Amino acid sequence: MDPQAEYLKLLFGCELEIRAFIGSIIRDANDADDLFQEVALTLWKEFSRYDRSRPFGAWAQGIAGMKLMQRWDQTKRLPVVLSPEAIEAVSRAFDQTESPPSRRAEALEDCLKHLPEKSRQLLALRYERSLKIDEIAQELKATLDSIYQSLSRLRTRLQDCVNRRLSAHKMA
């Protein structure tokens, strides 16, 4: 499997957990989404250093925890519900409880294969080339809002596809 496909499979497999972790600390949905995007880009940039003997979600959670603490250190006004020590404790607990990739990851891989070329291109621009939303908008000659909406719809579409495949597998 090529690195981009592997990365996307792993990221989408644990996206909900990462978003839940970030959302439990940052209450503003826009700030939480921005931080998730920052985490996703960092994960892609560092993906070649990922130790495949460890669960990806635990590694991603650690990166998210570091990003949260960096943001807290930078602003000192971030509405943090948990202290930096508590963030670390939550990350360690997640690392100990995460299960290995399962049928969910397999379903996601299958869903990614069936995406239209335009969707795969958008994912490649965002995660493979690590372009910012405004850079993607310029390259595709689209508005920022349309890129944000397209990425959001794409995530929803993938989540729905994975859920359908998992439901079909349970019934089989």
C-alpha positions as CSV (number, residue, x, y, z in Angstrom):
1,M,0.0,0.0,0.0
2,D,1.4,3.4,-0.9
3,P,2.1,5.8,2.0
4,Q,-0.7,8.2,1.3
5,A,-3.4,5.4,1.2
6,E,-1.9,3.9,4.4
7,Y,-1.9,7.2,6.1
8,L,-5.4,8.1,5.1
9,K,-6.7,4.7,6.2
10,L,-5.1,5.0,9.6
11,L,-6.1,8.7,10.1
12,F,-9.8,8.1,9.1
13,G,-9.8,5.0,11.3
14,C,-9.1,7.1,14.4
15,E,-10.4,10.5,13.4
16,L,-13.5,10.4,15.7
17,E,-11.3,9.5,18.7
18,I,-8.9,12.3,18.0
19,R,-11.7,14.8,17.5
20,A,-13.3,13.7,20.7
21,F,-10.1,14.1,22.6
22,I,-9.5,17.6,21.2
23,G,-13.2,18.5,21.7
24,S,-13.1,17.5,25.3
25,I,-10.4,20.2,25.9
26,I,-11.3,22.9,23.3
27,R,-15.0,23.8,23.4
28,D,-15.1,26.1,20.4
29,A,-15.9,23.9,17.4
30,N,-14.0,26.0,14.9
31,D,-10.9,26.1,17.1
32,A,-11.2,22.3,17.7
33,D,-11.5,21.8,13.9
34,D,-8.4,24.0,13.2
35,L,-6.4,22.0,15.8
36,F,-7.5,18.7,14.3
37,Q,-6.3,19.9,10.8
38,E,-3.0,21.0,12.4
39,V,-2.7,17.5,14.0
40,A,-3.5,15.8,10.7
41,L,-0.9,17.8,8.9
42,T,1.7,17.1,11.5
43,L,0.9,13.4,11.4
44,W,1.4,13.3,7.6
45,K,4.7,15.2,7.8
46,E,6.0,12.8,10.5
47,F,4.4,9.7,9.0
48,S,7.7,8.3,7.8
49,R,8.8,8.2,11.5
50,Y,5.7,6.4,12.6
51,D,6.6,3.1,14.4
52,R,4.2,0.5,12.9
53,S,4.6,-1.8,15.9
54,R,2.5,0.7,17.9
55,P,-1.1,1.6,17.4
56,F,-1.5,4.6,15.1
57,G,-4.3,6.1,17.2
58,A,-2.0,6.2,20.3
59,W,0.7,8.0,18.3
60,A,-1.9,10.4,16.8
61,Q,-3.3,11.1,20.3
62,G,0.2,11.9,21.6
63,I,0.7,14.4,18.7
64,A,-2.7,15.9,19.5
65,G,-1.7,16.2,23.2
66,M,1.5,18.0,22.2
67,K,-0.3,20.3,19.9
68,L,-2.8,21.1,22.6
69,M,-0.1,21.9,25.1
70,Q,1.8,24.0,22.5
71,R,-1.3,26.0,21.8
72,W,-1.9,26.4,25.6
73,D,1.7,27.6,26.1
74,Q,1.4,30.1,23.2
75,T,-1.9,31.7,24.2
76,K,-2.2,31.1,28.0
77,R,-5.8,32.0,27.4
78,L,-7.0,28.9,25.6
79,P,-10.2,27.8,27.3
80,V,-8.7,24.6,28.6
81,V,-10.8,22.4,30.8
82,L,-7.8,20.1,31.6
83,S,-4.3,21.1,32.8
84,P,-1.3,20.0,30.7
85,E,-0.7,17.2,33.2
86,A,-4.2,16.0,32.7
87,I,-3.9,16.1,28.9
88,E,-0.8,13.9,29.2
89,A,-2.6,11.5,31.5
90,V,-5.5,11.2,29.0
91,S,-3.0,10.5,26.2
92,R,-1.3,7.8,28.2
93,A,-4.6,6.2,29.1
94,F,-5.6,6.2,25.4
95,D,-2.3,4.6,24.5
96,Q,-3.0,1.8,26.9
97,T,-6.5,1.1,25.8
98,E,-6.5,1.5,22.0
99,S,-7.2,-1.7,20.1
100,P,-5.4,-2.5,16.8
101,P,-7.0,-1.7,13.5
102,S,-9.9,-3.9,12.7
103,R,-12.8,-4.3,10.3
104,R,-13.3,-0.5,10.5
105,A,-9.9,0.1,9.0
106,E,-10.5,-2.5,6.3
107,A,-13.9,-0.9,5.5
108,L,-12.2,2.5,5.3
109,E,-9.6,1.2,2.9
110,D,-12.3,-0.1,0.6
111,C,-14.2,3.1,0.8
112,L,-11.1,5.1,-0.1
113,K,-10.6,2.9,-3.2
114,H,-14.1,3.9,-4.4
115,L,-13.8,7.6,-4.1
116,P,-14.0,9.7,-7.3
117,E,-10.8,11.1,-8.7
118,K,-11.7,14.6,-7.6
119,S,-12.1,13.6,-4.0
120,R,-8.8,11.7,-4.0
121,Q,-7.1,14.8,-5.5
122,L,-8.5,16.9,-2.7
123,L,-7.2,14.5,-0.1
124,A,-3.8,14.4,-1.8
125,L,-3.5,18.2,-1.8
126,R,-4.5,18.4,1.8
127,Y,-2.6,15.5,3.3
128,E,0.0,14.3,0.9
129,R,1.2,17.8,-0.2
130,S,0.3,19.3,3.2
131,L,-1.3,22.4,1.5
132,K,-3.2,24.9,3.5
133,I,-6.9,25.4,2.7
134,D,-6.2,28.7,1.0
135,E,-3.5,27.1,-1.1
136,I,-5.8,24.4,-2.2
137,A,-8.5,27.0,-3.0
138,Q,-6.0,28.8,-5.2
139,E,-4.8,25.7,-6.9
140,L,-8.4,24.4,-7.6
141,K,-9.7,28.0,-8.3
142,A,-12.3,27.6,-5.6
143,T,-13.4,29.5,-2.5
144,L,-12.1,28.7,0.9
145,D,-15.7,27.9,2.0
146,S,-16.1,25.4,-0.8
147,I,-12.9,23.6,0.1
148,Y,-13.9,23.5,3.8
149,Q,-17.3,22.2,2.8
150,S,-15.9,19.6,0.4
151,L,-13.5,18.3,3.0
152,S,-16.3,18.1,5.6
153,R,-18.6,16.3,3.1
154,L,-15.8,14.0,2.2
155,R,-15.2,13.0,5.8
156,T,-19.0,12.5,6.3
157,R,-19.2,10.4,3.1
158,L,-16.3,8.2,4.2
159,Q,-17.8,7.8,7.7
160,D,-21.1,6.8,6.2
161,C,-19.5,4.4,3.8
162,V,-17.5,2.8,6.6
163,N,-20.6,2.5,8.8
164,R,-22.6,0.9,5.9
165,R,-19.9,-1.6,5.3
166,L,-19.6,-2.5,9.0
167,S,-23.4,-2.9,9.3
168,A,-23.4,-5.1,6.2
169,H,-20.6,-7.2,7.7
170,K,-22.5,-7.7,11.0
171,M,-25.6,-8.9,9.1
172,A,-23.6,-11.3,7.0
